[in-house]
Amino acid sequence: MLKANINDNCFEIYNDLKMSKGNYTNKPFLVMKMESNTISIDTELSNLNSFEELSQNLPENHARFIFYHLEFEMPSDNQLCNEGKRSKMMLITWVPGKTNVKEKFQTAGTCHFLKQSFHGIFLSIQACSLDELGRKELISKCLTFMK
């Protein structure tokens, strides 16, 4: 586990996302990046309007940490109704194939540290391609851990 410095505003903004307050009332994600052993908010990506738009703008050769507040309808065995809405906080570690080896190792080592530092994360996954960031795939991964 690598320990990195986390900018103080990251905790405050993460809590706003988790509680759906402030600028994150209608925004389901927050993106962080690591530069010279410091975790900070990637404002360019965090200010995008939708998760689909974020997926299309992720860097092809650098890692990112995406905190995603996923909301979905819980399926039921009964075909006539669902069990209601569910809301889960996910940490998605974006590590595309073109990322250099040193950054991959730093990202892997820092991920566990982030899970311990930011409370309320239900699920942590690593994504290497855009196919892994589809809504159905993310819901499926949440449901796997809810059973």
LUMNUSE-410300 format. One line per 4 residues: number of its first residue (from 1); for each residue x, y, z of N, C-alpha, C. Coordinates in pm, whole numbers, plus 50000, padded with zeros to 5 digits. Layout:
NUM	X:Y:Z:X:Y:Z:X:Y:Z | ...;
REM end
This chain:
1	50084:49882:50000:50000:50000:50000:50089:50124:50000 | 50069:50208:49903:50140:50335:49896:50057:50443:49962 | 50120:50523:50043:50050:50636:50101:50080:50759:50017 | 49975:50829:49984:49990:50951:49905:49931:51066:49985;
5	49971:51184:49955:49909:51302:50016:49778:51329:49945 | 49676:51358:50022:49545:51388:49964:49514:51534:49996 | 49488:51613:49893:49451:51754:49915:49329:51760:50006 | 49330:51855:50097:49222:51867:50196:49085:51883:50132;
9	49076:51957:50021:48944:51980:49960:48884:51852:49902 | 48965:51749:49880:48913:51622:49827:48812:51560:49922 | 48839:51564:50052:48749:51504:50150:48616:51579:50155 | 48624:51710:50155:48502:51792:50160:48416:51770:50036;
13	48477:51769:49920:48402:51752:49796:48349:51609:49785 | 48426:51510:49830:48377:51372:49831:48253:51360:49920 | 48256:51423:50037:48140:51418:50127:48019:51486:50065 | 48041:51595:49990:47930:51659:49918:47870:51563:49816;
17	47955:51490:49745:47907:51393:49648:47828:51282:49718 | 47882:51230:49825:47819:51120:49898:47683:51161:49955 | 47672:51285:50000:47548:51334:50061:47460:51410:49962 | 47504:51420:49836:47432:51495:49731:47403:51638:49775;
21	47509:51709:49816:47494:51848:49858:47580:51940:49772 | 47557:52069:49789:47639:52170:49722:47637:52156:49571 | 47754:52163:49512:47767:52150:49366:47741:52008:49318 | 47729:51913:49411:47711:51773:49374:47569:51724:49401;
25	47473:51814:49402:47334:51776:49421:47287:51688:49307 | 47320:51721:49186:47277:51645:49069:47392:51580:48994 | 47509:51576:49053:47626:51521:48986:47663:51388:49052 | 47671:51280:48973:47694:51149:49034:47840:51105:49043;
29	47935:51188:49003:48074:51141:49003:48172:51252:49039 | 48288:51207:49084:48400:51295:49117:48525:51222:49069 | 48613:51293:48999:48734:51230:48943:48857:51290:49011 | 48946:51201:49053:49072:51244:49114:49187:51185:49035;
33	49301:51254:49046:49422:51209:48977:49540:51217:49073 | 49645:51145:49040:49766:51148:49121:49879:51210:49040 | 49936:51314:49098:50051:51380:49037:50157:51400:49144 | 50275:51351:49119:50388:51358:49212:50346:51326:49356;
37	50286:51208:49371:50247:51151:49500:50141:51232:49575 | 50065:51313:49505:49956:51389:49565:49827:51363:49489 | 49722:51330:49563:49590:51308:49504:49516:51441:49504 | 49466:51478:49388:49390:51603:49376:49271:51580:49283;
41	49182:51675:49281:49062:51664:49197:49097:51701:49054 | 49052:51620:48962:49066:51650:48819:48943:51734:48783 | 48958:51865:48790:48843:51955:48771:48786:51947:48631 | 48871:51928:48532:48823:51919:48394:48724:51803:48377;
45	48761:51685:48426:48674:51569:48413:48557:51573:48512 | 48580:51625:48630:48473:51630:48731:48361:51726:48692 | 48391:51823:48606:48289:51920:48566:48206:51877:48446 | 48232:51759:48393:48151:51711:48281:48009:51681:48329;
49	47914:51677:48236:47772:51670:48273:47719:51531:48303 | 47773:51428:48241:47717:51294:48260:47828:51191:48267 | 47794:51074:48320:47892:50967:48329:47932:50919:48190 | 47837:50920:48096:47867:50881:47958:47968:50977:47896;
53	47950:51105:47921:48044:51205:47870:48182:51187:47935 | 48182:51157:48065:48307:51130:48134:48379:51010:48071 | 48304:50904:48047:48363:50783:47989:48433:50812:47857 | 48374:50899:47777:48431:50931:47646:48552:51024:47654;
57	48571:51091:47769:48681:51187:47784:48793:51140:47876 | 48786:51016:47923:48893:50966:48009:49023:50956:47929 | 49136:50984:47993:49264:50978:47921:49298:50836:47878 | 49364:50825:47765:49401:50694:47710:49530:50640:47769;
61	49608:50726:47836:49738:50680:47885:49769:50722:48029 | 49667:50762:48105:49687:50799:48245:49574:50744:48330 | 49606:50709:48453:49509:50653:48546:49427:50765:48611 | 49306:50730:48652:49219:50821:48726:49142:50740:48831;
65	49101:50808:48938:49017:50749:49041:48880:50815:49029 | 48778:50735:49003:48643:50788:48982:48555:50742:49098 | 48503:50837:49173:48406:50807:49277:48269:50825:49213 | 48193:50717:49206:48067:50719:49130:47952:50678:49221;
69	47853:50765:49231:47733:50741:49310:47629:50680:49216 | 47624:50547:49213:47538:50474:49120:47399:50454:49181 | 47296:50498:49110:47158:50475:49152:47091:50386:49050 | 47016:50285:49100:46951:50190:49011:46831:50127:49082;
73	46743:50067:49002:46628:49993:49054:46674:49851:49085 | 46648:49807:49206:46683:49670:49246:46585:49573:49183 | 46633:49482:49100:46541:49386:49037:46483:49289:49141 | 46370:49233:49107:46302:49140:49195:46273:49011:49121;
77	46253:48903:49196:46211:48777:49136:46070:48788:49080 | 45993:48880:49139:45857:48905:49094:45862:48993:48969 | 45807:48947:48859:45813:49019:48732:45731:49148:48732 | 45638:49161:48827:45547:49275:48827:45603:49399:48894;
81	45706:49383:48976:45756:49501:49047:45905:49487:49077 | 45967:49599:49110:46106:49602:49154:46109:49617:49306 | 46222:49595:49366:46234:49608:49511:46263:49751:49554 | 46272:49844:49462:46296:49984:49496:46432:50032:49452;
85	46454:50162:49472:46580:50223:49430:46691:50189:49528 | 46809:50174:49471:46930:50152:49550:47032:50257:49508 | 47118:50292:49602:47222:50391:49577:47351:50340:49638 | 47453:50324:49557:47581:50270:49604:47696:50358:49557;
89	47791:50380:49647:47911:50457:49613:48018:50359:49568 | 48073:50386:49450:48176:50300:49392:48305:50378:49373 | 48416:50308:49386:48545:50363:49348:48591:50285:49225 | 48597:50355:49114:48640:50293:48989:48783:50343:48961;
93	48875:50249:48954:49012:50284:48921:49031:50264:48771 | 49048:50375:48701:49064:50373:48555:49213:50359:48524 | 49251:50246:48465:49390:50222:48427:49391:50164:48286 | 49394:50251:48184:49394:50201:48046:49525:50129:48013;
97	49519:50048:47911:49634:49967:47871:49758:50046:47835 | 49742:50169:47787:49857:50249:47745:49926:50322:47860 | 49878:50304:47982:49941:50366:48099:50078:50303:48121 | 50179:50386:48154:50312:50330:48174:50315:50245:48302;
101	50410:50153:48308:50416:50053:48414:50431:50118:48552 | 50514:50220:48563:50535:50285:48693:50403:50344:48745 | 50328:50409:48659:50201:50468:48700:50100:50358:48737 | 50102:50245:48665:50013:50134:48699:50040:50083:48841;
105	50168:50066:48874:50204:50019:49008:50167:50121:49115 | 50190:50249:49089:50153:50353:49185:50002:50356:49207 | 49927:50343:49099:49781:50345:49107:49730:50226:49187 | 49783:50108:49160:49740:49988:49232:49770:50001:49382;
109	49886:50053:49414:49923:50070:49554:49843:50177:49625 | 49801:50277:49553:49727:50389:49612:49579:50357:49629 | 49525:50268:49549:49383:50238:49551:49337:50192:49690 | 49409:50102:49752:49373:50053:49886:49376:50168:49987;
113	49475:50253:49977:49485:50370:50065:49363:50462:50050 | 49318:50481:49926:49199:50565:49903:49074:50501:49962 | 49059:50369:49947:48942:50300:50005:48937:50318:50156 | 49052:50319:50220:49057:50339:50365:49034:50485:50404;
117	49074:50576:50319:49066:50719:50351:48927:50778:50329 | 48855:50729:50228:48723:50782:50196:48618:50680:50241 | 48539:50717:50338:48442:50625:50397:48314:50616:50314 | 48251:50499:50317:48123:50481:50250:48132:50419:50113;
121	48246:50365:50075:48260:50303:49943:48211:50159:49952 | 48109:50128:49874:48050:49994:49874:48133:49896:49792 | 48184:49942:49680:48251:49853:49586:48365:49926:49518 | 48475:49855:49501:48589:49910:49429:48622:49817:49313;
125	48631:49874:49193:48663:49794:49076:48772:49864:48994 | 48838:49786:48911:48936:49842:48819:48882:49827:48678 | 48893:49932:48600:48847:49929:48461:48965:49966:48370 | 48979:49887:48263:49088:49910:48167:49035:49950:48031;
129	48904:49932:48010:48845:49968:47881:48707:50029:47904 | 48660:50100:47803:48529:50165:47813:48415:50064:47827 | 48434:49943:47776:48330:49840:47787:48297:49809:47933 | 48394:49824:48020:48374:49793:48162:48302:49905:48237;
133	48279:50017:48172:48215:50131:48238:48069:50149:48200 | 48012:50052:48131:47871:50061:48095:47782:50050:48217 | 47669:50117:48214:47576:50117:48327:47535:49975:48367 | 47500:49892:48268:47458:49754:48297:47570:49675:48365;
137	47693:49694:48321:47805:49623:48380:47828:49666:48524 | 47816:49796:48551:47837:49845:48688:47726:49797:48781 | 47602:49799:48734:47491:49749:48816:47510:49600:48843 | 47550:49526:48742:47572:49382:48758:47677:49355:48865;
141	47785:49434:48868:47889:49415:48969:47836:49447:49109 | 47753:49550:49119:47693:49583:49250:47603:49469:49296 | 47521:49419:49207:47427:49311:49244:47499:49185:49287 | 47616:49159:49229:47696:49043:49268:47733:49050:49416;
145	47765:49169:49464:47807:49185:49604:47688:49204:49699 | 47569:49228:49645:47452:49248:49729:47380:49118:49762 | 47410:49012:49690:47338:48885:49711:47395:48809:49828;
REM end
